[in-house]
Amino acid sequence: MTDWIRCLEPSGCPDELGALQLAWLGDAVWELYQRRRFCEKPAKGKDLHLSVVSLVKAEAQAQALENLEISLTNYEKNLVRRGRNRVGRGSRKVNLAIYGKATGFETLIGWLFLKNPSRLAQLLDRLESIDSKNLKD
């Protein structure tokens, strides 16, 4: 499911962007990734939308980060920390700690999308394998 990402060439200079810009980009990449996963399944538009929304909300992103943490390099963990620390007040709807983890996750996704798409694909594949395992349990 990540072949479209794996085929991308690194582009841009993510190190010149701030954590919140990377998080903003990462949020879009994460949603596109989830939409690509669901677009191949026959369903009504509303059902597809609700499925994707449940996976792109802050709680789901925070959980995805927790599932990946053991696989992250020190540099990637620092990117997550950078994003988490830039949260500020966060959202009124979500616990600040969860919102911070989600922002850190988005920052990582945005940076990898620009700098190392093959590593991004590797991490997304890992998440898919974890999801598959959880569905079997």
N, C-alpha and C positions, 0 to 999 in steps of 0.2 A: 504494500500500500504506500510505501515511501519512495517508489522509483522516481516519481516526479521531482522529489527533493534531491535525491541522490544524483540526478542528472544535471543539477544546477552547478554553475561555476561560482566560486566566491566573488562577491562584488561589493563595492563600496568600502568605506573605512569605518567599521563599527566602533573602533577605539576613539574616533573623533565625536561620537554621539554620546549624549548623556544617558543615564540609566532609564529615565522616563521615556525618552524617545525610543530606546531599544525595547522597552516594555510595550509601548504603543504598537510598534511593529510586530513584536512577538505575539501580542494578543491577536492581531490580524492573521498571522501565519498559523497559529494554533487553531483559530476558527476555520480557516480554509482547510487545514489538515482534517479536522473533524467533519466538515461538510463533504470532503472528498471520500471519506470513509462511508458516509451514509448515502451518498448519491447513487451508489450502485445497488442499493437495496430498494425494492419496490415498496412504496408507502405514500400516503397522502402528504402533501406539503406541510400541513400543520403538524403531523406526527414527526416528520423529519426535523422540522424546526424545534419542537420540544425536546427531541433526542439530542440535538446538537447543543441547545441552550443548557441542558443538564450537564454537559461535559465541558463547556467553556466558562461556566461560572467560577467564581473565586475558590469555592470549596473544592471543586473538582481539580482545579489547577494546583492548589496546595497539596492535594492528595497525590497528584502526578509527580510533583516535586519530591515528596516523601518517598515515593516508589523508586525514584531515580537517584536519590542522594548517595547511595552506596557506590554507584557507577560513575559519579562525577569526579573529574580531576580537581586538583586544588585551584587551578585557575578558574574553572567553571563554578566552583563553590564561591570564589571571590566575586564573580559576576552576579551570582544569586544574592550574595550579601549586599552588594552595591545597590541592586534593585530594591531589596527589602528595606534598606535603610533610607530610601528616598520616598517612602510612602507618605509621610506627613500625617494628616488626619485620617486618611483612608475613607472608606465608605460608611455611611450610617447604617447600612443594611447588613454589613458583614463585620465580624470580629476583627479587630486590628491585626492580630497575629496571623490570622488566615489571609487577610488582605495583603499583608506584607509578604507572606510566602508566595502568594499568587503573583504579585508584582515581581518578585525575584525570579520566579519561573518564567514569566513573560520576558524579562530582561535576558535571561539565558537563551530562550528560543530566538529572540530577535538577533542577538549577537551571532549565534551559530548559523542562522539563516544567511546572514551576510558574509561571515568569515569562513565557516566550515560546514557547508550543507551535508556532506557525507556523515559527519559526526552527528548532526541533528537527526538525520535519517536513522542512524544507529540507535540513538536514544529513543526515538519514537517507536522503532521496532521493538525495543525492550519493553516499552509501555504496553504495546499490543500483546506481547507474549504474556505479560503479567495479567492483562485483562482476560486473555483467553484461559489462562490457568484459573483465575477467580471464577469464571463462568462455569468451569468444569467442577469446581469444588461444591 
